[in-house]
Amino acid sequence: MSAPLEIFVQCLKKVPDPRSKYGTSHPFPAALAVVMLGLLANLSTLAEIQRWAEIHFSQLRQFLEFKDKKGRRKIPHAITFARILRELSLADLQDAFAEFLDAILPDDPLAAAVDGKAAKQMTDENGDPIFMLNVFAQTVKLPLAAWSVRGDKTNEPGCLKNHLEELFTMYPCLKLLTGDAIFAQRPLLEAIQEYHRDYLFQVKDNQEKTHQQMKLVFEDAPQQEPSDQQVDKKRAA
């Protein structure tokens, strides 16, 4: 088994098993690993994940131990996956995933974009689309965290501010946050600075007072044109 998969399974073993000990058969970390690997394979339903896991069972059984009540090695049914996930703590799973990423990512400073997205395929108890705030690291092409904006009963900036300590604790290498103009709000920016992190947020043209202050601050700042090498890299990207 490759080192990343070993680390992945070890991190998932730290997620508390919400099931009753009575009547359980399939190992909890193994079931979580299959679901997360299926999602990484762009499978959107548990039935698809079950079929995918059955097809690749010869590879998965090398590092995931599955046994039913009769001791037979087999992939859990989609309904079993659903029962496991129903009681799962999102915070516990997110902590395990962050620990895994911290173990495999380089120690270089990391930048991430924050943005709100509506999950239109799923709805909440009121039938409304679930609105999530996502944190995505472009350089490594990985989502770092996600939180329900309406669950926090606030807006996107408020949701991010509420979870800054959690985010920077999970990812110490995260040094820069980027986002659109909605995040350019003083309480959030001051909170980010308190954690000694940087931000790069847009400012709209209709924010005249902010624009005037920015011009005043940067009026005497030295200007430097990008080098040819920097321009070539940007074009190549």
C-alpha positions in Angstrom: 0.0 0.0 0.0 1.3 3.5 -0.9 2.2 5.9 1.9 -0.7 8.4 1.2 -3.3 5.7 1.5 -1.8 4.4 4.7 -1.9 7.9 6.2 -5.5 8.4 4.9 -6.8 5.3 6.6 -4.9 6.1 9.8 -6.5 9.5 10.0 -9.9 8.1 9.4 -9.4 5.7 12.3 -9.5 8.7 14.6 -13.0 9.6 13.6 -15.4 8.4 16.4 -17.7 5.7 15.3 -21.3 6.9 15.9 -22.9 3.4 15.6 -24.0 1.2 18.4 -21.5 -1.6 19.0 -24.4 -4.1 18.8 -24.9 -5.6 15.4 -22.1 -3.8 13.6 -19.9 -5.7 11.2 -18.1 -3.5 8.7 -15.1 -1.5 10.1 -16.0 2.2 10.4 -12.7 3.6 9.0 -12.9 1.3 5.9 -16.5 2.4 5.1 -15.5 6.1 5.4 -12.5 5.5 3.2 -14.6 3.9 0.4 -17.1 6.8 0.5 -14.4 9.4 0.3 -12.5 7.6 -2.4 -15.7 7.3 -4.4 -16.4 11.0 -4.0 -12.9 11.8 -5.2 -13.7 9.6 -8.2 -16.6 12.0 -9.0 -19.3 9.5 -8.0 -22.4 11.3 -6.6 -24.5 8.6 -5.1 -23.9 5.8 -2.6 -25.2 3.2 -5.0 -22.6 4.3 -7.6 -19.9 4.2 -4.9 -20.9 0.7 -3.9 -20.7 -0.6 -7.5 -17.4 1.2 -8.0 -16.0 -0.4 -4.9 -17.1 -3.8 -5.9 -15.4 -3.4 -9.3 -12.2 -2.4 -7.6 -12.5 -4.7 -4.6 -9.3 -6.6 -5.4 -7.3 -3.4 -5.0 -9.3 -2.0 -2.1 -9.1 -5.2 0.0 -5.3 -4.8 0.2 -5.7 -1.9 2.7 -9.4 -1.9 3.7 -10.7 -4.8 5.9 -14.3 -5.6 5.1 -16.2 -8.5 6.7 -19.9 -9.1 7.1 -21.5 -10.9 10.1 -20.6 -14.3 8.5 -16.9 -13.3 8.1 -17.1 -12.9 4.4 -15.1 -10.2 2.8 -17.4 -7.9 0.8 -18.2 -4.2 0.2 -21.1 -2.8 2.4 -24.4 -2.1 0.7 -25.3 1.5 -0.2 -27.9 1.4 2.6 -25.2 0.5 5.1 -23.1 3.5 3.9 -26.2 5.7 4.4 -26.8 4.5 7.9 -23.1 5.2 8.8 -23.1 8.7 7.3 -26.4 9.7 8.9 -24.9 9.9 12.4 -21.4 11.1 11.3 -20.1 14.3 12.7 -19.0 16.6 9.9 -16.5 18.4 12.2 -14.8 15.1 13.1 -14.6 14.1 9.5 -13.2 17.5 8.5 -10.6 17.3 11.2 -9.4 13.9 10.0 -9.3 15.2 6.4 -7.3 18.2 7.5 -4.8 16.0 9.4 -4.4 13.9 6.2 -3.7 17.0 4.0 -1.3 18.4 6.6 0.6 15.2 6.4 0.9 15.1 2.6 1.2 18.7 1.7 4.5 20.5 1.6 5.4 23.0 4.3 5.4 25.9 1.8 2.9 28.7 2.6 -0.5 28.0 1.1 -3.1 30.3 -0.4 -6.8 29.5 -0.6 -9.9 31.1 -2.2 -13.2 31.5 -0.3 -16.5 31.6 -2.0 -20.2 30.8 -1.3 -22.0 28.2 -3.4 -25.5 26.8 -3.4 -25.8 23.0 -3.5 -28.9 22.9 -5.7 -28.9 19.1 -5.8 -29.7 19.0 -2.1 -32.1 20.9 0.1 -32.5 21.6 3.8 -35.5 20.8 6.0 -37.4 23.7 4.5 -36.8 22.6 0.9 -34.3 25.4 0.2 -30.9 24.8 -1.5 -28.0 24.3 1.0 -25.7 27.3 0.9 -22.1 26.5 1.7 -19.0 28.6 2.2 -16.1 26.7 0.6 -12.3 27.2 1.1 -10.3 25.9 -1.9 -6.6 25.7 -2.4 -5.9 26.3 -6.1 -2.3 25.3 -6.2 -3.0 21.8 -4.9 -6.5 21.6 -6.3 -8.1 20.5 -3.1 -11.1 21.8 -1.0 -9.9 22.5 2.6 -13.1 23.2 4.4 -16.8 23.9 4.0 -19.5 25.3 6.3 -23.2 25.9 6.1 -23.8 29.7 5.8 -27.5 29.4 6.8 -26.6 27.0 9.6 -24.5 29.7 11.1 -27.4 32.1 10.6 -25.2 34.7 9.0 -23.8 35.8 5.6 -20.6 34.6 3.8 -18.2 37.1 5.6 -19.8 36.3 9.0 -19.5 32.5 8.4 -15.8 32.8 7.5 -15.1 35.0 10.5 -16.8 32.5 12.8 -14.6 29.7 11.5 -11.2 31.5 11.2 -9.7 29.9 14.3 -10.9 26.5 13.2 -9.5 27.0 9.7 -6.1 28.2 10.7 -5.8 25.6 13.4 -6.5 22.8 10.9 -4.1 24.3 8.3 -1.1 26.1 9.9 0.5 26.5 6.5 -2.5 28.6 5.2 -1.2 32.1 5.0 -3.3 33.9 2.4 -7.1 34.1 1.7 -8.5 35.5 -1.5 -12.1 36.3 -2.4 -14.5 38.6 -4.1 -15.7 42.0 -2.9 -18.3 40.7 -0.4 -15.4 39.7 2.0 -13.9 43.2 2.0 -15.5 44.0 5.4 -13.6 45.6 8.3 -14.6 43.1 11.1 -13.5 40.1 8.9 -10.2 41.8 7.8 -9.3 42.8 11.3 -10.0 39.2 12.5 -7.7 37.8 9.8 -4.9 40.1 10.8 -5.3 39.0 14.4 -4.2 35.5 13.2 -1.2 37.0 11.4 -2.5 36.0 8.0 -2.9 38.0 4.8 -5.9 38.6 2.6 -6.5 39.7 -1.0 -10.1 40.7 -1.6 -11.6 42.8 -4.4 -13.1 46.3 -3.8 -16.0 47.4 -6.0 -16.1 50.7 -7.8 -19.1 51.8 -5.8 -17.1 51.9 -2.6 -15.9 55.5 -3.2 -14.6 56.1 0.3 -12.6 52.9 0.4 -11.1 53.7 -3.0 -10.1 57.2 -1.9 -8.3 55.8 1.2 -6.5 53.2 -0.9 -5.3 55.8 -3.4 -4.0 57.9 -0.5 -2.2 54.9 1.1 -0.6 53.7 -2.1 0.1 57.1 -3.6 3.7 57.1 -2.6 4.2 53.4 -2.9 7.0 52.3 -5.4 5.7 50.8 -8.6 7.4 48.0 -10.4 6.4 46.5 -13.7 6.4 42.6 -13.8 9.5 41.1 -15.3 9.4 39.3 -18.6 9.8 36.0 -16.7 6.8 36.7 -14.6 4.7 37.6 -17.7 5.8 34.4 -19.4 4.8 32.3 -16.4 1.4 33.9 -16.3 0.8 33.3 -20.0 1.9 29.7 -19.6 -0.6 29.1 -16.7 
